[in-house]
């Protein structure tokens, strides 16, 4: 099975088209409050570790893996957070690793990870 995973930030536009869109803004606290990772993004292992250790993150990843293995499997999943730099790309990379570990083909797109941090979401 091949999956296409996309991370994005809601503050940069509408969610991409996907079979499932996961909004983590209210589910996982924003790791950008940790000053030592503020200027890093979700590709960095330190950011991924902070996100993975956020309460609820492991359960969310387990749920997404189980969802991907349903008989009527969706193949496009989008994960969004506020700015698309920390939570969404970290979870997308972690999910991609889990799915690849189960023998699936995975493509990953990070729509907004390159954008500057949003300091005042108005």
Backbone torsions as a table, in degrees:
resi	resn	phi	psi	omega
1	UNK	NA	141.8	177.4
2	UNK	-112.0	132.9	178.5
3	UNK	-119.1	143.9	173.3
4	UNK	-115.1	117.4	-178.3
5	UNK	-110.1	136.0	179.7
6	UNK	-130.2	132.7	170.5
7	UNK	-103.9	150.8	-178.9
8	UNK	-159.5	168.0	175.5
9	UNK	-116.1	128.1	179.3
10	UNK	-61.1	-28.3	-178.9
11	UNK	-74.5	-4.8	179.7
12	UNK	-111.8	15.6	176.6
13	UNK	131.0	-175.6	-176.7
14	UNK	-71.9	154.7	177.9
15	UNK	-62.1	149.7	175.2
16	UNK	-68.8	161.5	176.6
17	UNK	-68.0	129.6	-179.1
18	UNK	-157.0	161.6	174.6
19	UNK	-72.2	-31.9	177.7
20	UNK	-141.9	130.1	175.5
21	UNK	-114.4	121.9	-178.3
22	UNK	-106.9	115.3	179.2
23	UNK	-95.7	112.4	-176.2
24	UNK	-102.0	6.2	-177.0
25	UNK	-58.0	-42.1	-178.8
26	UNK	-96.2	-10.3	-177.1
27	UNK	-89.5	-33.0	-177.6
28	UNK	-128.3	134.6	179.9
29	UNK	-64.3	153.1	-178.1
30	UNK	-74.9	117.9	-178.4
31	UNK	-74.6	-8.0	-179.7
32	UNK	-63.2	-15.6	176.5
33	UNK	-67.1	-22.3	176.2
34	UNK	-77.4	104.8	-173.0
35	UNK	-56.0	-31.9	-176.0
36	UNK	-71.9	-12.9	178.3
37	UNK	-116.2	4.6	-173.6
38	UNK	-53.3	-43.4	-176.8
39	UNK	-93.8	3.9	175.3
40	UNK	-92.3	172.5	175.8
41	UNK	-129.0	-178.3	-173.4
42	UNK	-66.1	-5.7	173.9
43	UNK	-78.1	-23.3	-173.8
44	UNK	-78.0	134.3	-179.6
45	UNK	-58.0	-33.3	178.6
46	UNK	-65.4	-40.7	178.5
47	UNK	-66.0	-44.4	178.8
48	UNK	-60.0	-39.5	179.0
49	UNK	-65.0	-42.4	178.5
50	UNK	-62.7	-45.8	-179.7
51	UNK	-64.0	-44.8	-178.9
52	UNK	-62.3	-31.6	179.4
53	UNK	-86.5	2.4	175.9
54	UNK	-74.1	133.2	178.7
55	UNK	-53.5	128.5	178.7
56	UNK	98.1	-15.7	-175.8
57	UNK	-67.0	-44.7	-178.8
58	UNK	-64.7	-41.1	178.7
59	UNK	-64.5	-39.2	177.9
60	UNK	-63.1	-45.5	178.3
61	UNK	-62.3	-42.6	177.1
62	UNK	-59.9	-43.4	179.1
63	UNK	-62.0	-42.0	-179.8
64	UNK	-67.7	-39.7	177.0
65	UNK	-63.0	-45.9	177.8
66	UNK	-61.0	-39.9	177.9
67	UNK	-61.6	-41.2	-179.6
68	UNK	-66.8	-21.7	-177.7
69	UNK	-100.2	12.7	173.6
70	UNK	-67.2	153.9	-179.8
71	UNK	-56.9	-41.7	177.3
72	UNK	-94.1	65.1	-169.9
73	UNK	-65.3	127.6	171.0
74	UNK	-75.8	154.6	179.2
75	UNK	-120.0	-1.4	178.3
76	UNK	-124.4	116.3	-179.7
77	UNK	-125.0	132.1	177.0
78	UNK	-117.7	136.2	179.1
79	UNK	-121.0	123.7	-176.8
80	UNK	-122.6	143.7	171.4
81	UNK	-127.9	-165.7	-175.7
82	UNK	-65.2	-62.9	-175.2
83	UNK	-100.6	-12.7	179.2
84	UNK	78.4	21.1	-178.7
85	UNK	-109.4	-28.5	-172.4
86	UNK	-117.7	-74.0	-173.9
87	UNK	-61.6	-54.1	-174.5
88	UNK	-62.1	-49.4	179.5
89	UNK	-66.0	-35.3	177.5
90	UNK	-62.1	-50.6	-179.9
91	UNK	-62.5	-37.9	179.3
92	UNK	-63.6	-44.8	178.5
93	UNK	-65.5	-42.2	179.1
94	UNK	-64.3	-43.0	177.8
95	UNK	-63.7	-41.6	178.3
96	UNK	-58.7	-43.2	178.4
97	UNK	-62.8	-42.2	178.6
98	UNK	-64.2	-43.6	-179.5
99	UNK	-67.2	-40.9	176.8
100	UNK	-62.9	-36.8	177.8
101	UNK	-64.2	-20.2	177.2
102	UNK	-98.1	10.2	174.0
103	UNK	90.5	10.0	-179.3
104	UNK	-89.4	153.0	171.5
105	UNK	-85.6	137.7	-177.3
106	UNK	-139.0	132.9	168.3
107	UNK	-112.2	147.1	-176.4
108	UNK	-129.3	135.5	174.9
109	UNK	-129.6	133.7	176.6
110	UNK	-115.2	97.6	-172.2
111	UNK	-64.6	-41.0	-170.0
112	UNK	-120.9	6.3	-174.9
113	UNK	-62.0	-26.0	-178.1
114	UNK	-81.1	-11.6	-176.7
115	UNK	-76.5	154.3	177.4
116	UNK	-66.6	156.4	177.1
117	UNK	-58.6	142.6	175.8
118	UNK	-90.3	114.0	-174.7
119	UNK	-88.4	-33.1	-178.4
120	UNK	-135.8	89.2	-179.3
121	UNK	-71.2	101.4	178.0
122	UNK	-111.6	NA	NA
